[in-house]
Amino acid sequence: MSTTEQCVSLFEKAKQAYATDVHFHPLEKETIVSFRIEGMMREHQRMKKQTAERIVAHLKFHSGMDIGERRLPQNGAITFHLSDGSLSIRLSTVPLRNGERMAARLLPLSTDIHLSQLPTTTEPVQQLQNLCRLPDGLVIFTGPTGSGKTTSLYAMLQHLVAIDSRHIISVEDPIEKPHDTYTQLQVNEQAGLDYSEALKAALRHDPDVLMVGEIRDEKTAQIAVRAAMTGHLVLTSLHTRHTSGALVRLLEFGVPPNYLAESLVAVIAQRLVYTDTKRDVFVHQRKADYQFLTGDELREELHHFAGEALTASSNPCSVGRVNR
C-alpha cells in the first residue's frame, strides 16, 4: 500500500468514527495514532515509526510545509477526496525529543451547516439570526479548542449569504472550508501576511461583513474593533473560557474601553455538552450550549472591568443594537 493510500485509509476510518482530530505522537520505537471522538482522545493504533514518519512527511509536503524543517513548529492544510466526500485537514507539527508530533483537524467539505441545523435549541439559533441582521458591530465567539466556534462562524456566514447580498470577506488561517459565495483570504505568515495585514488588505475591498478566524494579537484586535466602529459587521473568535474573559483579553490587547463600548454587540461562549451520560457510546450525542452576553449585561461587564474609563464615552455602549 502506497503512502497516499495509507493516508486515505486512515482518514476514512477517522471520518467513519466521527473523529474531529487525528494525532500522531512519536515514541522511541513506534508512533501512537489517536482519534479525538466526541471530545475524548482514544488510541486508534500503534504503527512502526518509519511508517508514521513517511505519512507525516507526505502530509507536510502536500500541505505546503517544509519537509526538511523538523526543528520548528509548522502549519498547513490539505484536502483529501475520500469515497464518501472531500475532507479538509488542518495540520500542525511540533518538534519532540523522539521526532515530530502532528495534529490533524478534520473538516468535511461536503456538509454546509446552516444556523437552523446547528445541534442546539431554537432560542440560540434565533439570537444568532438576529445578530446576522445587524448592519455593523463586533460579535465574538469564545470557548476552548474543539468547542465548535468555527462551525458557528461558518453557519452565520451561510445565513448571511442566504438572507441578503452583502459583500462578505473572511480572513482565515488556514481556509478550512472553501466557499464560492464569499471571498476568503488566506493568512500566510511565512510570506509576511499575518492576520493584521490580511485584515487591512480585506478592508480595502469594501466589505460589508468581515469574518476573522481568530484574534491573536494586539494589532488584529484593534483593527477588528475599528472596522466594527466604521460600518462593518465583524464576526470573530477568541480562545477564552467564558464571555467575560473575552473582555479582559481585548483590554489586555490595548483596545480602549470606549472603543469596546462603541463596537461590541455580543460575546458568545460556546461549549459542546453531552446529551447522553453514556460517554462510551460514540455517536452524535453532543449539543452546542451557547451563553450570550449582550445588552445591559454586556454594558455592566464592561463597566466592571473597565471602570471609570468608560465614563468619557460620547456614545456609551451601543450594544442594545443586538435586539433590533
N, C-alpha and C positions, 0 to 999 in steps of 0.2 A: 504494500500500500504506500503510495506516494505521500509526501508531507502535506500537500494540498488536500488529498483525500482524508488524511488523518484529522486535519483541522475541520473539514466539513463534517466528518462523522462526529467529532467531539461536540461541536456547536449544535448539531442537530439533536444530540442526546440532551444537551443543556436546555435547548428550547422546548423539547418534549417534556422535560421535567419542570417546566415553568421557572427555570433559573433566571435570575436577573444579573448574575455575575459569575464569571469563571476565574479562579485563581490558580496560578502556578507558583508553588512555593518550593524552592530548591533546598534539598538536604545534601549531605556529603556524598551519598551514593545513589540517590533517587530523588524524584520530584513528586510532591503531593499535588494532585489536581482536585480542587474543591469547587462545589457549586453553592451559591447562595440561593436558597429556595425559601420563599415566604419569610425572608428576613433572617434565616438561620443558616450558618455555614455547615455544609455536610461534605465529608470526604467522598469523592467520586471514585478515584483510583490512584494508584501509585505507579508511575511509569519510570522506565530507565532514564537516567539523567541525560544521556546523549540524545534520546528521542525527544525529550522535553526541550532541550536546547535547540534542536532543529526546528521544532514547532515555534518556539519563541522567536528565533531568528527569522523564520518565514513570515511571521506576523509583523515583526518590526520592519522588514523590507517592504512588504506590500502596504504598510500603513504610513510610509514615508519617514520612518525613523532611520537613524544612522546605525546600521548593524555592527559597525566596528566600535561604537562607543558603548562600553559596558561599565564605565565609572560614574556616569551621571544619570539622573532620572530623565526619562523621555516620555512624551505623549504622542498619540496618533490615533487615527481612525481608519477603519476598513469596512467594506461591505461584502458579505458572503451571500451567494444565491443558493439557497437550500431547496430541498424538494417541495416544501410547503410555503415558500415565500422568501423574500430577502430579509437579511438581518444586518443592521448597522451595529458595529462593535467599536466601542471607545476603549482604547488601550493605554495603559500606563505601566512603566517599568521603574524599579528602584534597585540599586546595587546592594547585594547582601554578601556576607562572608563566603557563602557557598555558590554564588552565582547571581543571576538576575531574577528578581521576582516580578511577575507580570500579573496585572489585574485587568480583566476584560468585562466591560459593562455591555450587556446585550439589549438592543433596542429593535424590536421587529418593525420593519418598514411597511408591511402590508396592512397594518391596522392604524387608522387615524381615529383617535378617541375624541369625541365631541363632549362638550360640557355635560350634556344630558346622559352621556354614557359613563361618566365617572362613577366609581364604586362608592357612592356616598348617598346621603339622604337628599330630599328635594330642596330643603331650605338653603344649604350651602350653594347648590347649583344656581338658585335664583339670585343669591348675593353675588356670585361670580358673574352672572349675566348682567346684573346692574352695573358692576364695575366696568364691563366692556362698553357700556353706553356712555361712559364719561368722555368728554372731549379732551381732557388733559388730567395730569396728576401722576403721582408715583404710587405704584402698587408693588408691595414686596412680599414674596413668599419666604418663609423661614422653615427650618427643620433639618434633621440630620441627613446624611447621605443615604439615598435609597428610600426616602420618605415619599417620593412622588412629585416633587416640586416641578421638575422638568415636564412631566406628563400634564400637570395642571396648566403650566405656561403654554404648552402646545395646544391644549384643548381650548384655552382662551383665544389663541390666535386663530384657530379653526372657526370659532364662533364669530370673531370679528370679521373674517373673510365672508362668512355666510350672511351677516346682517347688514353690511354696508360696503362701500367701495373705498374705504380709507387706505392710504398708502402705508404699508407695513414693512419695516426693516428689522431683522433680527441680527444681533451680534453674538456669535456663539464660539465656543472652544471645547470640542470641535462641533461642527454641524452634525447633530445627532439624527435628525430626520429630514432629509431633503424634501422641499416643497416648491412647486412651481407657482403657487398662488401668492407668494410674497417673497421679498428679497432677503436672502440670507448671506451674511458677511462672516467669513471665517477668520478668526484670530490666528495670527502666525507670529508668535513671539520671537522665533529664530530670525525672522526677517524684519523685526522691529515693529510689527503691527500688534501691539498689545490691546487690551480691552479699551483703554482710554483713547488711543489713537484710532482704533476702529470705530469707536462711538463718535468721535469728532468727524471722521470721514462720512459716517452714515448720516449725520445731521446736515451735511452739505447737500444731501439728496432729497431734502424737503419731505421727510416722513411725517405722517400723522400719528403713527404708533411705533414705538421702539420696544423691542424685547432684548434685554441684556441678560445673557445667560447667568451671569453671576457678578456681583460687585465684590471685587477682591482687594481694591486698594483705594487710596485717598483720591487720586485723580478721577477714577471711574465713578466713585460716589458723587463727587462734586459736579461732574458733567451730567450725570443722570438726573440729579436734583435740579440743576439749571434747565435741563431740557424739559422737565415736568413743569417748571415755572413759566416756560415760554411757549406754551400751547401744545405740548406733546403728551400723549398718554404713554407712560413708561412702565413696562412690566419687567420685573427682575426678581432675583433671589439672593438670599444671604444665608450663610451657614451659621445660624444661631439656634439655640434650643427653644426659644419661645419668642413671643411678639415683642416684649419689652427689650429683649436682647438686641433686636434689630435697631432700636432707637439708640441704645448705648453704643453699638458698633458704628453707626453713622456719625454720632457725636465724636467718637474717638478718631474717625477719619477726618475730622476737622470741618464737617458741614455745619454752618451757622444754625443755631436753633430756629431763628426766624425763617430761614430758608425751608427747614423741615415743616414748619407750621404752614408755610405758603404752598408747599408742593405735595406733602404726604397725605394720601387719601385712605390707604388701608395697609395694614400689616396682617398677614395671614400665616399662622403657624399650622403646619401640616404634619400629621403622623399617619402611619398605617397601623390599624388596630385589628386584632383577631376577633372574628365573629363566632369562632368555634374554639372551645377550650382544648380540643384535641390537636395540639400543635404538631403531632407526628403525622397527621393526615395532610399531605402536601397537595392541596388543590387551591383554587382561588377562594380563600376564606378570609381575606382581609378587606377592610373598607378604609377609605380615607376619612380621617377625622380632621375637620377644619375649625380653627379658632380665629375669629375675626376681631381685629382691633380697629375700630373706625369711630367717626363722630366724636361725641363728648368724651368717650372713654379714651380715645387716642389723644385728645387735647389734654386730658388730665395726666396721662402718662408722660406726655411731652413736658408739661409743667413740673411733674415730679422729678424728671431727670435734668431738665434744663433750667428750672427755677426762674429767677428774675430775668434771665437773658431773653425770655420771650416777651417781656412787658413792652419792649420798644417796637414790637411788630406793628406795622401800619395796617395789616390785614390779618388779625390773629386767627390762625388755624382754620383754613378753608376746607377742612376735612368733611364738613357737612355735605359737600357735593356728592358723596357716595350714595346718599339717599334720594337723589333727584330722580 
